[in-house]
Amino acid sequence: MTKLSIHNIRLDGGTQPRATLVDERVAEYAEFFRAGAVFPPVEVCYDGQDYWLWDGFHRVAACRAAGLDELDAHVTQGTQADAQWLSYGANKTHGLYRKNEDKQRAVQSALSHPRAAGLSNVQLAEHCGVDETMIRRYRAKFESTSVLPKSTRRTGRDGRTINTNKIGKPDTKTDTAMGTTLIAKTDTATPARTDTAVPAGRAASQTGRTTPSVERPASRATVAADAFKPVLGHSTPTPMVPLSLPRENPRIAAGTLVELFDRAWLTALVEQINAHLQEHSL
């Protein structure tokens, strides 16, 4: 940790994922600074010339409002691009709670960053502190408009690297000896095999003796008369939304639900949760 002059800290490097600062919070922090309160150090990346702030914009603004010239900072060696990448995950577990607009801004900026091209949706969601469905939705939208940096390699959370060009395609390879292309997996069903006898003339030329012509019918699978036969129901399946919510952080989980569902649905959910809690507390 070191003391940095607020005049040497760069705020214009595209490292602020929040849409706007909260004036009330800046004023509150300024009062604390004037009273001598000690704040956690702000986070900056130093590239040898500039200090790029990526976490602590409210504290820097409050320090300036309080008439102070310097504040504590944690300095990491890195470029402006490094500071941008780190900023997308700022405040996901501390500081002023992010609004949906702040999360959307962070996700959109993260997807446009060169580092995102090689990461899976789950890895990006963990870095930005949002649900994976939000990353998937924006990534699909951006890819359809060709605004994302492209990479044919993507690394998942398990560490495996896949070729994105082969997703959804059969695994093929060429047999150089035969000059043919082999398909390892296909969705085309294999036709039933029918064995027919070799014509008598051909059989005689191959074996030196005449073989009678015999045709073998293709075998058919049969079902027992008393076998169970499932009956298709008439009800329509209820649409489901896949979610991944952090157990250890209810605030992030709540923010994810607010982002995905409307107010009426959330109100009904709260009522159901309260009802269950009252029932189990008896």
N, C-alpha and C positions, 0 to 999 in steps of 0.2 A: 504494500500500500504506500502511496506517495501523495504529497500535496500538489495539486495542479491549479494553475490560474484558469479561471473560467473563460478568460479571453483566448486561451490556447486550445480550447476544446472545440472541435468542429461539430456542428449540429446540422450541417447541410449535405451530408453524404448519402442521403436516402436510407438512413438507419433508424428512422422513427416509424414503427409500424402503426402507431396509434393515429386515428384520423385527426384528433385535436387534443390539446391539453385541457385539463379541467381546472379552470381558474380558481375555484374554491379550494382545491387541493394545494395549488401553488401558494395561495395566501396563507393557508394553514401551516404548510411547511416553513414559509418565511417567518412566521411568528415563532416557530420552534427554533429556527436558526438564531433569531435575535435573542432568544432565551438561553442560548448556549447548548441546545440539544445536539447530541452526536448521532449522525445518520450513518447508515452503512455506506461504504464507498461506492461511487458510480463506476460503471464498467466502460473501459475504452480500449481500442486497438491502436497501437502505435506502429506506423510504417517507416519510421526513421525520420519523418518530417512532420506529420500531422497526427493529432490524437483524435480518433473517430469515436464519438460517443455512441454506444449501442444499448445502454440501460442506465436510466437515471435522468430523463429529460425533465421531470417535475422537480427533482432536487436541484438541478442546475438553474432552472428558471426561478426557483424559490431563493436560491443563494444570491442570484443577481437582484431579486426584489428586496432582499434583506440588506443589500448594500455590501455584501462580502465579495472579496476578490478571488478566493480560492476555496477548494473543498477537497476532501479525501477521494482518491481514485485508485482503482485496481487496474493496472496497466498490463495488457497482453500484447505480445508482438504479433502483428497481423496487418493485413491490408484493409482498404476501404471495403472490398468485397467480403472479407472475413467478418468485418463489423456488421455489414448488411445481413449476412447469413445468421449470425448470432442474435441479431435484433428480432428475428422472426419468432424466437422462442422466449424472448424477454417477457416477464410478468405473468407467465403461465402458472406459476406457483407462489408468487409473492407480489407485493406492491398493489397498486390500484387495480381493482377488478376490470378486466377487459370487456368492452361491449361487443356485441355481435359484429358491428361495423369494424372494430379493431381486429377481430379474429379474421374476418373476410379479407381485410387489407393485408394482414400478415400472410395468409394462405396464398393469395394472388401474387404477392411479391416473392414468396418462397418458390412457387412453381415457375416463376420467370427467371429464377437464379440458375446459373449453370450447374450448380451442385445437385439440383433436384432431378436432373435428367437421369442420373444413375441410381436413384433411390426409389424404393417401393412406396406405395400409398401409406402403409403402416408406419414406415420409418419417418416419412414426412409428417404424419399426424402426431407422432411422439415428439418430434422436434418442435412443432408449432403449438403443441398442447391443445389439439382439437380432435374431434372424432374422425375416424378414417373415412366415413361416408362423405364428409365435407371435402376432403382431399380428392376423393374419387369423382365427385360431382364437378368440381372446378377443373380438374385435370382433363376430364372428358370434354368439357366445354372448350377449354383452351386448345386441346389437340385438334378438335374439329375446325378451329379457325386458324390452325397452323401458327400460333403465336408462342409455342413452347420450344425451348431448346431441345433438339432431338438427340437421342442416344440409343444405339442398338443393344446396349448392355445395361441391365438393371440388377442391383443387389438387394436381396430381401433381408428381413430381420434375422433369418437363420444363417446369413453369410453366403448363401449360394448366389452365383451370378448367372442370369439367364439371358438368352438372346431374344429380345422383344420381337424381332422379325418373324420368329418361329411360333409365336403364341397362336394357337388355334389351327396350326397347319400340321399335316402328317410328317413324321420323320422319314426322310428319303435319303437313299444313298445309291451310288452307281457301282454296278459290278463291272469292273474294267475288263475282266476276262471274257464275259459274255456280251458286253456292250449294251446292257439293259439297266433300267432304273428300278430299284427295289423299294417298295413302300412298306415300312415297318408296321404302320398302324393305319387302318382305314375304317370308315364307317359303313362301307359297302358290304352287304351280307354275302357269304360264300354260297353259290348255288349248290343244290343237292346233286350228288354224284350218281350217275346212272351207268352201270356196267353192261355193255353189249358185247356179244360174241364176235370174234374176228371172222370175216367171211371165209368160207371153206377153202376157196382157191388160194387166198393169202396164207391161211394156216398151213396148207399143204406145202407151199413153197418155202415156208420157214421151218417146219418141223419134219417134213418128209412124210407126213401122214395126214389123213383127212380128219378134221374135227367137226362134229355136228354143231350146227348153229343153235345156240341157246341164249335167250334174252332174259336177263334178270331184272325184275321190276325194282324201282327205287323203294327203299324202306320208308315207312310212315310212322311217325310217333302217334301213339294212341293214348287216350285218357280214360282212366277207369270210370265206370258209370257212377260210382259212389264218391268220386273225388270232390273236394271242396271247390266251389266256384265262387270267387268274390263278386259281389254285386256293386256296381258303381252307384254312389249316392247322388242325390239331387241337390245337395247344398253347395253353394259357391264358397271356395276357400277364402278366408279373411286375408286381405293384403297385409304383409308383414314388412317391417323396416328393420334391417340388421343394424345392431348397435354394439359399440364397445365402450363401456363406461368405466372409468377408474374407480376402484373400490375405496382407495385411500384419499380421494379428493372429491367430496360431494359437490363442491362448488363448480368444478369443471363439468361434472356429470349433469348438474342442473342447467348450466349454460348450453350444453349440447342439446338437451331436450327443448329448451326455449327456442333454439335456433331451428329445430326440425319440425316442431309441432305448433299448431295455432293455440290461441288463448283458451278457447272452449275445451279443447282436448286436454290441455294442461290442468285446467280447473277441475275437470272430471277425474283426472289422475290423482290430484291432491286429495279430493274427496274420498276416492277409493283407498288411498294409502292411509288416511286418517281412520277410515272405517276398519281397516285391517288391524291397525295399531290398537284401536280401542277394543276390538274383539279379542286380541291375543293378550291384552293387559288384564283382562278379567280373570 
